[in-house]
Amino acid sequence: MERYFEENSDSIENVEKIESSRVILRTREDIDKFVEAPLVDACKIFYDKNIETLLSSANKGDVGHGAYIEIDFRSLSEENKEIGKKQGETYITHGIANKSEKEILRIVFPIDKDTLVEDIRNRSVEAANEFQKQPANWIPRYAIEEMKEIFAYEPEEEVSPEDFIEDGYYYDKEEKLFYLSEEHYLKAKEKIEQTNL
């Protein structure tokens, strides 16, 4: 984080683009790898509130267009949907491979060549702080047959949970389900506790 705070007084024009496609964040630490410096703190706030961010951008290429954070709108609680509608706009996107449809909430932070990293950081943190903590209902879970499919095993091949744990997945022995990480597992359990209150 030391490098990030040194950059706070820098212009947005000094922030390079992080080349990455849409990824599901396995851990909070992943945010530092996949999110550009001005939006790191805001994305961590969203993560801590169990809100899934799908994509973000705040680099020199966004000058004149605006920095932004995209959220899976349908995964938001009803309260957060209302907050989101006040902060941004939604649009529908269609997946190519599985033809799945998502409704995306895009929150935009206007920027020009004189905008400082600190300005975007402050505005995005203020926006993230408006949202409420919610159940993490977007956390993916996989049965062992789904894992075999993901890893391109033949249907008749024998596998054990350890084969996937070695790749960083977390296995819940009670539910017999895999999670992308132990953090995801704990978030999912937190959701169950909250909905049972």
N, C-alpha and C positions, 0 to 999 in steps of 0.2 A: 504493500500500500504506500510505501514511502515515495516511490516514483509517481504514483497517482497524485499525491498532494503537492508535489513539486510542479505538476502540470496544471494545477487549478488556475493559475494566473495566466496560462497560455491561451492563445487564440485557438478557436476551433480549426483554423486553417493549418495548425501544426499537428492535428490528430489524424493519423493514418487509419485507413480502413482495415478491419480485421476480416480476412477472407474466410468465411465459413458459411455453411448452409444451415438450414433450420435444424436445431438439435434439441433433444430433450435433455435438460440439465440433470445429471445424475446426482450431483452434490452442489452445495453452496459454493465450494471452491471453483467449480467449473465456470462460474460467472466471471471470474477474473480472466479466464482464458478466452471466452467467447463474446464478451460484452466490451464495447469501447469505453474508455475511461470516464467520459462525462456521465454515463448512465449506469455505471457499476453499482453505486450506492442505492439508486432507485430500484434496480433489479433485485438486489439483495433484500430490500424491504418487501417487495412483492413475494419473493421466495419464502421469506419468514412468515408471511401472511397466508401461505399456501395458495398463492395465485400463480398460475402458469403463464410465464412470458414466452412467446413463440419466436419473436424476432425483435431486434433493436438496431438502431443505427444512429451514430453521432460522430461524424468525421468530416473532413474537409470537403468531401463530395456532396455533403448535405447542405452546403451553403446555398441559400436561395430557395431551398425546398423545405428544409426543416428536419431536425432530429426527431426520432419517434421510437415508441415502444409498442409492440403488438401483443395482445392478450387474447387467449381463447375465451370469447365472450360467453359462450354457452356453459362453460365450466364455472362461471362466477355465481356466487350466491345472489339471491334476489336483491338484497341490499346493495351489493357491489355492482350489480347490473345498473341500478339507478345511478350510483355514483359515476360509473363508467360512461353512461350516456351524457352526463354533464361535462365530462372531461375530453371525450373524443367522439369519433364516428365509427360505425360498424360497416363492414362489407362482407360479402360471401366469397369464399374461395373454394375451388374444386380440385381435389387431388387427381393426378394423372393416372397413377397405377391402379389405385383401388377405388377411384371415382368417389371418394369420401368428400363430404361437404363440411366446411367449417365456417363459423361466423366469427370474424376477427374484429376486435376493438383496437383501433389505432389512435394513440394519444400523440399528438404532434407538438413539438416545441420549436417555434419559428426561430431561425438563426440567420445572421448575415456574416460578412467577413470580419466584423469587429466583435462578434460574440465570443465571450471567454468561456473556457471549460467550466469555470466555477458557476457561471450564469446557468448553463444547462444543468449542471449538477443540482443546483439549488431548486430550479423549477421542477425538475423531474422528481426530486425527493419530496417536494411539497405535494406533488400530484399523487405519489405513491402513498404518502401518509394519510391521504383522505380515505383510502380503502380500509375495510375491516378485515380482521383475520377470519378465515373461513375453512370449512373442511376441504382437504386436498382430494377432491373427487376426480381429478384428472390423472392420478398416479396409475401408470400401466402395471398390470399383473399378467403373468403368463403361466399357463399349465405346462407340464413337461412336454406334451405333444406339440404345443405351440413353439416351445424352445427348439425342439428337433427340427421343426419347419424353418425357423429363423436361421438356424445354423446349417441347413441343408443336409440333415441326416436322412438316410433312407428310412422309410416307415418301420421296417423290420429290425433296424439296428438297435442294440441295447445301449442305453445310456443311464447314467446316475446323476443325481443333483450335483455331485462334486465336479462333473465335467463342465458345468456352467458356473459354479462358484469360483472356479479357477479364473474365469474371465471377468470377475468382479460383480457378478449377480449375487443377490441375497436370496436365500431360500427360507421360506416360512414352513417349517415342518408340520405345523398344525393344519394350515390351509392347503399345504402342498402346492404352493404358488411361488413363482420367482418374481423378484423386484429388481429394478435396475441398480439399486444400492440399498444399503442398510438405512440411509437417510430417508429414502422413499418409503421403506417399510414402516419406519417410525412415524412419518407423516400420515400414512394411511391409517395406522393404528390411532393416531390422534384424532383423525376424522371419525372413526368409529366411536371413540369415547365421547366426542362432542355431540354426535347425533343421538347417542343414548341418554344424554342428560335430560 
